């Protein structure tokens, strides 16, 4: 009888961990990246509008300098839980790796070629919005689905902002996408995550 009870307890705990693991990593990952993206792109907009120097196009490079240490710390904490990842959650994680690679490589290439305002910033906004939507679908979390769709719309719409001074506002569009697709749903997810843990 006691063995059966232990087996049921293991199954219940495993089920709980699978439900918690519907997001690609820890519960604060969206805030860890959402806030730096929003702040640094807004700062880049301010620097570009004020100084109009070529180095202003690379202010975004501060994002990984802030986000990476926080992400490493979050992953260390995250490893304390046993993870059973589904194929869909792995796919979401790989998509975000792809977005990071595009941002890093494309940011420098388009910056040096002075083509960042043509399509790069709208593309980044679109990729972030799509990522938020896909993550929300996998996690079955409605605020992230809605935020991701809104972010994708904003990113797509920013393609229309071409030619100075309109193109400079693409930077603020990326900040807005980060807030709508990552920051706001991120706070909602943290509350949902914490309430779920407390209620279990």
Secondary structure as the mmCIF struct_conf table of DSSP 4:
data_model
#
loop_
_struct_conf.conf_type_id
_struct_conf.id
_struct_conf.beg_label_comp_id
_struct_conf.beg_label_asym_id
_struct_conf.beg_label_seq_id
_struct_conf.end_label_comp_id
_struct_conf.end_label_asym_id
_struct_conf.end_label_seq_id
HELX_RH_AL_P HELX_RH_AL_P1 UNK A 2 UNK A 20
TURN_TY1_P TURN_TY1_P1 UNK A 21 UNK A 22
BEND BEND1 UNK A 23 UNK A 25
TURN_TY1_P TURN_TY1_P2 UNK A 27 UNK A 28
HELX_RH_AL_P HELX_RH_AL_P2 UNK A 29 UNK A 51
HELX_RH_3T_P HELX_RH_3T_P1 UNK A 54 UNK A 61
HELX_RH_AL_P HELX_RH_AL_P3 UNK A 62 UNK A 78
TURN_TY1_P TURN_TY1_P3 UNK A 79 UNK A 80
BEND BEND2 UNK A 81 UNK A 81
HELX_RH_AL_P HELX_RH_AL_P4 UNK A 87 UNK A 112
TURN_TY1_P TURN_TY1_P4 UNK A 113 UNK A 114
HELX_RH_PI_P HELX_RH_PI_P1 UNK A 116 UNK A 120
HELX_RH_AL_P HELX_RH_AL_P5 UNK A 121 UNK A 139
TURN_TY1_P TURN_TY1_P5 UNK A 140 UNK A 140
HELX_RH_AL_P HELX_RH_AL_P6 UNK A 142 UNK A 157
HELX_RH_3T_P HELX_RH_3T_P2 UNK A 158 UNK A 160
BEND BEND3 UNK A 163 UNK A 163
TURN_TY1_P TURN_TY1_P6 UNK A 164 UNK A 165
HELX_RH_3T_P HELX_RH_3T_P3 UNK A 166 UNK A 169
HELX_RH_AL_P HELX_RH_AL_P7 UNK A 170 UNK A 178
HELX_RH_PI_P HELX_RH_PI_P2 UNK A 179 UNK A 183
HELX_RH_AL_P HELX_RH_AL_P8 UNK A 184 UNK A 199
#
